[in-house]
Amino acid sequence: MEFSLRWLALLASTLFNVCLTENVKIWKFDTNFDNAENWDKKALPCKTSEVVFPADAQVPVELPMRYRSSSLLEVRRMVLSRQGSLVFPPIAGGFTLGHEGLHASCPGGEVKFIRTGRKRWADPSNWLRSNEATPHLERIPCRYDNVVFRNDSSFHVTLPNRPVTVSTITIQGRTFSTGKPWEEFLVSDVGMKTFGNNFNIEVTGESCSAAEGCDCDNAHLFGDVCTGKWKWQTPPCANPVTPIGFCFPICGAYLLYKFGSVPDIRAAVEIFVRTTGVTSYTSRTSGFVQVVLVDSNEYSGLSSRISNELHSYLVKEGLVKSTLAAMQSSGLRITNVDASGVMQRLSFAFLCSLVLFGIIFCTYERNWTGALNWDNIRSLWSGASNGAFAFARFENASGTVEISEEAVAQSQRYRAKPDDGHGFKNPMFSESERPSESKGNVALSRLDRRRSSSCSVESDSSVGTDSTSNDRNSLKEVPLQGHENIHTISAYESSD
């Protein structure tokens, strides 16, 4: 908490010193000893800690002026690097080595310094005061910007190989606005530790004097800015746009005007989008006034929808002409689908379908005794029928009934048991009208003769008529295939 308040106070003081001008770029990272982010355990060393600086580290480390209510930094052991350096505060401070092995307020152990590499000047993520609508080329210092390195801090910066021009640089509590003092600082010990041997940075002290606004003038650094960690990623929208100065397409919208005052247009745009959930950035770039719009939160197409309304508003206010140099906006949001997740869901659904099919299959294949009919199951896999199904064909013209020969064999196989009270009784007839067993035997005998005969159905029917002429309308018992507990059903046989 103490470090955070100190950082905010110094930041406010720095911003006040540069009069809160908009053209300020603040360096984000430092190599200070009292910054917990610079240590592997994300915690500051204490009395019983063993401080280790990597052997190949070449960074300057700023020691704190006061460390935890003490003017001296106290640790148990310190291992220094070969070519690194410790920067002592100008007034008071330093460190001392203690002999305590244990302390109630200190966990102790080895603590390693991890901020060993240089940070790139041309990396937009190393600078503050930028929103998502800011072009990548303008997230680093522009020609007329004031660059601020936090006071009482040490830094390790890699400059581009191409020339860099800024208005002023504030570092180590000093502000450089002319060439001579800045050149002297670069060759000093602190300057060499901070920027190395690269002197491709010029300080002019100039400010933008054009009322319409000035260009950032960083186009020559596009290759340095858009390399390294700034890799292109597929935006989550249809028809992404690429405003001037961006390294890759984004979801949003942008408008280009040939004429107009950047300060006036910027003020009007900020008023218009204040309550819309859209973030904007207005600047002059490549000879145009560019207005970039992005959704403040996750992209939903809001910035694209209000772009036309914003243009109409600027025309109505008289800040721009009705003709646009360009206006582009993204389409609807596209949800990225994880291929591995889709395959897992499909595999899970397939397995569930197999289990469900198995349950249904086994349920319908069980007979009344609770056992599976494995003959039927094997016939399904082999593609052959076991003759479990028979049908009767009725011909109204001749009055004959043709029963499949396979049904006769199956009827004998599945002969019903004697009536145990569970059979089917035809309500149309009384018990006295039920056929005798002998008549059923006559019917079976006739069917047996028909199976061994090559005569037609009509011929067989006539023979049956002669042998049973006195029982023209008698009942005939026809065994039907089914489960063992289902009895035969009586039916009429009509012969002419």
Secondary structure, 3 states (H helix, E strand, C coil): CHHHHHHHHHHHHHHHHCCCCCCEEEECCCCECCCHHHECCCCCCCCCEEEECCCCCCCEEECCCCECCECCEEECEEECCCCCEEECCCCCCCEEECCCCCECCECCEEEEECCCCCEECCCHHHECCCCCCCCHHHCCCCCCCEEECCCCCCCCEECCCCCEEECEEEECCEEECCHHHHHHHHCCHHHHHHHCCCCCEEECCCCCCCCCCCECCCHHHHHHHCCCCCCCCCCCECCCECCCCCCCCECCEEEEECCCCHHHHHHHHHHHCCCCCEEEEEEEECCEEEEEEEECCCCCCHHHHCHHHHHHHHHHCCCCCCCCCEEEECCCECCCCCHHHHHHHHHHHHHHHHHHHHHHHHHHHECCCCCECHHHHHHHHHCCCCCCCCCEEEECCCCEEEECHHHHHHHHHCCCCCCCCCCCCCCCCCHHHCCCHHHHHHHHHHHHHHHHCCCCHHHHHHHHHHHCHHHCCCEEEECCCCCCCCCCEEEECCCC
